[in-house]
Amino acid sequence: MSGTSKYPATEPLVPMIEVENMSPRMREAAERALKRAGRVPNSARARATAGDLGAAARTFFEEALVTGSIDRELRLLVRYKVATTNNCVYCSTHQLNFLSKGGTDADKLKAIHDFASDPAFNDRERAALAWADAVTRDASNIAPDVAEHFDAAFSPQERAEITIIAAARGALTRFNDALRVPIEDAVADIAAVVPTERRVREAG
């Protein structure tokens, strides 16, 4: 969007819908979030603008966090890697928050871009994160060694689940960034320490 746009760079392109104004299906999802976390994230408020389609998307993203055989920490690490690769500060902030609250070591989280060599990561984590990173960058040109490592580390079901988790997070990063969804005040301090993806730092 050009510099002559009517939207300031930081203004969201859709309203953050209040719970009472959401469609019935979306309100159900929002109430689950309220019960679970005490607040409705701005990403859900933005999706509520789409009515029932937004509710369907919300349900899918919720299921991608909890359904399947992949353990929660690995699932969140995959989501965190996708978010940081895509430079989505909003998504990275929330994944970092979930992982920190779940007890993942802070030094491990800081080393997310060095997962291939940092001893904090085990072999399965390295295989999953390399795959998630490759899927996010160019899914049609994944290096053979990355695919072979992924294939050796996980069962067919796990490989499919991890790919769904990575793809779902990739879709959500694009939604949040494209529509300029603002970070909530409750996690603003976490956003300040989200690691910037290395290729962006080097480009600068």
N, C-alpha and C positions, 0 to 999 in steps of 0.2 A: 504493500500500500504506500502511496507516495506521501511526501512530506506535506502535501496540501490537503491530506485527508481531514475530514471533520472529526476524526477520532484522535485524541492525544495518544501517544505511544503506550501509555500505561492503562488506558481505559478499556475495560472489557467490552467485547462486541455483542454480548448478550446480557440481559439482566440476571442478577443472582436472585432467583425466585424464593420467596418465603414459603415455608412449609404449608401454611394455610391456603396458599394460592396454587399449590401443585395439583396435578391431576390425581385422582384417587390411587392409581397404581404407583405413581411416583411418591405420593405421600406415604404409602406403606413402606417403601424403601427408605425414605427419609426418617421415618419413625424407628426403623431398625437401627439406623446410624445413630440416632439420638440415644437409644437404649444402650448401644454398644460403646459409644465414644463420648456421649454427652453433647455432641454438636453435629450439624450437617455440613460436610465439606463443601466449599464453593464449587468444586467440580460437579457435585451432584446438583447443586442449585442451578448451575449453568445448563446441565443436561435436562433439567426440568422444563426448560424453555421449549424442548421438543415434545412435550406431552408424553403420550404412551410410548413413542419410540425412545425417548429419553429414559423412561422407566425400564424398557426392555434392555437397553444398553447397561443401565445400572445393575440390573439383575445378573447379566452376563459377567460384568466386571467383578461383582461380589462372588459369583460362583468360581471364577478363575482364581480367586484367592484361597478358597477353602475346599474345593472339590478335587478329588483325585488322590493319587498315592504319594505325591511328592511332599516331603516334610516342609513345614511352614518356613523355617529359616532359609532353606535352599530356594523355595518359591519366592521369598522376599528378596533374596540376593539377585535372582534372575531379574525380577522387576526393577530393582535398584540399578543393575547394570544397564538395562535398556534405557531407563530414565536418564542416567548420566551420559550414556552414549549419545542420546538425542538432545542432551543439554536442556532437558525440561526441569527447570528448578522447582516448579510446583510438584511434579511427580517425585523427583528425587528427595525433596523435603519430606514428603509423607512416607516414602519407603524407609528413609533414614530414621524417621520417628518410630515407625513400627519395629524396625530391627533393634534400635537402641532400647526401647521398652521391653523387647523380648530377650534382652541380655546378650546380644552379639557384641563382641569386644570392639571398642571404639577404634583401636588401631587397625583392626581388620576392615572396618568401614572406610577409613581414610585411604586404605590401600586398594580400593575397588578397581582402579585402573591398572594396578600391578598384580592382579590375581594370578597371572601366569608364573610369576617368580616369587611372590611373597609367601613365606612358610605358613602364614595364618590360614591359607586355603588348602583344602585337601584335594585329592585327585578328581573326585566327582564334582566338586564345586568348580574346579578349573575347567573341566570338560563342559559343564553346563553354561558357565559364564562366557567361555570362548564361543560356544554355539549361539548364545543369546546375542552376543556382540556382533557376530557374523550375520545372523538373521536380520538384525536391525540395520546394518550397514548396506548389505546387498545379498538378499536371500538367494538370488539366482547364481551367485558366484562364490559359494562357500569353499574355502580351501580344503583339499582332500584330507590333509592331516587333522584339521578341525573336525571334519565329519567322521573320520576314523576313530578319533579319540572319543567323540560323543557316542558313536555306535558301540564302542567297547565298554564304556562306563555305565550305560543305561539299557534297560529292556525296551522293546518296541513301545510298550504302553508309556513308559517314562519319557521316551524321546518325543512321542506325540504330545504328552501333557506339557512338557517343558516348552515345546514350540508354541503351543496354544497360549501358555502363560506369557511368553515373550511377545507374541503377536498382539495379544490383548493389551499389554502395557504399551506397546508401540502405538497402537491406535489411540489410547487415552492420552499419551504425551502430545500427539498431534492435535487432538481436540482441545486440550488445555492451553497449549501454546498458541494455536491459531486464533482462538477466541479470547486470548489474553486473560485467562481466569486468574484472579488475584490470590495470593497466598493469605491464609487466615492469620490474624494477629497472634493466635494461640501457638503457632509454630514458626513465627517470623524469625526467632532466634536460631532455629535449626537451619532455616534457609540460608542464613549468613555463612554457614560452614559447609554447605554442599560443595563437593569437589567439582571443578570445571573440567569438562572432557578435554583430554590432552591435545587432540588435534586442533581445538579452538585456541588453546593457550599458545601452541607453536605457530599457528597462523598469525597471531597477534604480534 
